[in-house]
Amino acid sequence: MITKTFQGVTPERWQAIKQVIHSDLHFAIESDEGSKDEYGAVLSWLFAATVLTITVKVEHFGWILSHAGFHCEQDVMDALAKKIQ
């Protein structure tokens, strides 16, 4: 499990991040706090004021994640971080 905190995220930026994650990674985030299990990865998030915290946990790297180039949790977090920063 990997957790990363992003500082200085405005509400407008948070909306843009959710749209980019959905369009680029096909992972829908519909609230400011939650958790979702898709493609063998569990993504948890919390957006509070200007702080966004993301946690990634992958118990099994199936063909979908491997085909997308993800071979470890850090690969998944790195992809998310690129979309957030």
N, C-alpha and C positions, 0 to 999 in steps of 0.2 A: 504494500500500500504506500502510495506517495501523496503527500499533501503540499500544496504550494499556495502562497498568499500573494495577491496582487494589490498594491496600494494605489490610491488615486483614481479609482474607477468611478466615473460619474454615472448617474442613472442613464444618460443618453448613450454613453459608451457601453454600458451593460446591455442595453437594447440592441446595439449594433453587434456586440459579441454574440448574443444569442442567435441573431440572424445568420452570422457568418458560420457559427458552429453547425447550425441546422443545414445551411446550403452546402458547405464544404465537407462536413463530416457526417451528415445525415443523422444528427443526434438532436432531438428537440428538447429544449429547455423552456418550460412554460411558467416558471415561478422564480421567486428570489431565493428560495430554499428548497432543496429536495435531493432526491437520489433516483437514479434510473439505471436499470440493468439492460443493456443491449449489446449484441454481438460478443458476448462473453466478458464484457467490461462493465464494471459498476462505476458510474460517475456520480459523485456527490458535490453539491455546490451550496454556498451561502454568500449572498450579496447583502451587505449591511453597510449603509452610509457610503463610504468610498473604499471599502475593502471587499475584495472578492476572494473567497477561499475555495479551492478546487481539490478534491481528493479522487484519486484513480486507484481502483483495485481490479486486477485481472487474475482470475484463478485458472483460466484455461485459454490459451491462444489457439483458437480454431482457425480454419482456413480463411475466414473473412478478415480477421485481424492480420494474419500473416500475409495474405494477398495485398493488404493495404500497406504493408511495410512495417507493421508493428510487431516486434519480437520480445519486448519487455515493457513493463509499466512505464519506464522512463521514456520510451519511444512515444507512448500515448500522451504522457504529460508534455513532452517537448512539442508535439503537434498542437496540443491545446494552447500552450504558452505562446506559440507563434500567432495564433488567432487572437489572443487576448492582448498581447503587447503592441 
